[in-house]
Amino acid sequence: MATVAAQISPNVQLSELLGEWVVAIVEKRGNSYTRSFLDKAFAESFAEGQRVRLGIRTALAVALVTEADCLSTPTVRSR
């Protein structure tokens, strides 16, 4: 039986939330964290670097998050 960590696919999410750009990262071992940026270009650059670091080959997807979505996790992920 595979461990939980082995079943997690790394991903990077870029979302706009309340005027800030948020990059959410899930690493290969399941560790996750977020970084927020005021400037979209900085957020995109950081997200792209994380995508490369994690070995994710596809382009990033962007989720536009509204205030109503603040209590839920964005579902758009890079593949």
C-alpha positions in Angstrom: 0.0 0.0 0.0 1.4 3.4 -1.0 1.9 6.1 1.7 -0.1 9.3 1.7 2.9 11.3 0.8 3.6 9.2 -2.2 0.1 9.9 -3.5 0.4 13.7 -3.5 1.1 15.4 -6.7 3.1 18.7 -6.3 1.3 21.7 -7.6 1.4 25.5 -7.8 -1.7 27.7 -7.8 -1.8 31.4 -8.6 -4.9 33.2 -7.4 -6.0 36.8 -7.1 -7.6 37.4 -3.7 -8.8 40.7 -2.4 -6.3 42.8 -4.4 -3.3 40.5 -3.7 -1.8 37.7 -5.8 -1.4 34.5 -3.8 0.9 31.6 -4.8 0.0 28.3 -3.1 2.5 25.5 -3.3 2.1 21.8 -2.5 5.4 20.0 -2.4 6.2 16.3 -3.3 6.1 15.3 0.4 2.8 17.0 1.0 4.2 20.2 2.6 2.2 23.2 1.6 2.5 27.0 2.0 1.5 30.3 0.5 3.1 33.5 -0.4 1.3 36.7 -1.2 2.4 39.6 -3.5 1.0 43.0 -4.4 2.5 42.8 -7.9 1.1 40.2 -10.3 4.4 40.0 -12.2 6.3 39.1 -9.0 3.8 36.5 -8.1 3.9 35.0 -11.6 7.7 34.9 -11.5 7.8 33.3 -8.1 5.1 30.7 -9.1 7.1 29.9 -12.3 10.2 29.3 -10.3 8.4 27.0 -7.9 6.9 25.1 -10.8 10.4 24.5 -12.3 11.8 23.6 -8.8 9.1 21.0 -8.3 9.5 19.6 -11.8 6.0 20.4 -13.0 6.1 20.6 -16.8 2.8 22.4 -17.6 2.0 26.1 -17.5 0.4 27.6 -14.4 -3.3 28.1 -14.2 -4.7 31.3 -12.6 -7.7 31.2 -10.3 -9.6 34.4 -9.8 -11.0 34.2 -6.2 -13.8 36.3 -4.9 -14.5 37.3 -1.3 -17.2 34.5 -1.3 -14.4 32.0 -2.1 -12.2 33.0 0.8 -13.4 30.2 3.0 -12.7 27.5 0.4 -9.5 26.3 -1.3 -9.0 27.3 -5.0 -9.5 24.3 -7.2 -7.6 25.4 -10.3 -4.2 23.6 -10.4 -1.3 23.3 -12.8 -1.0 19.8 -14.2 
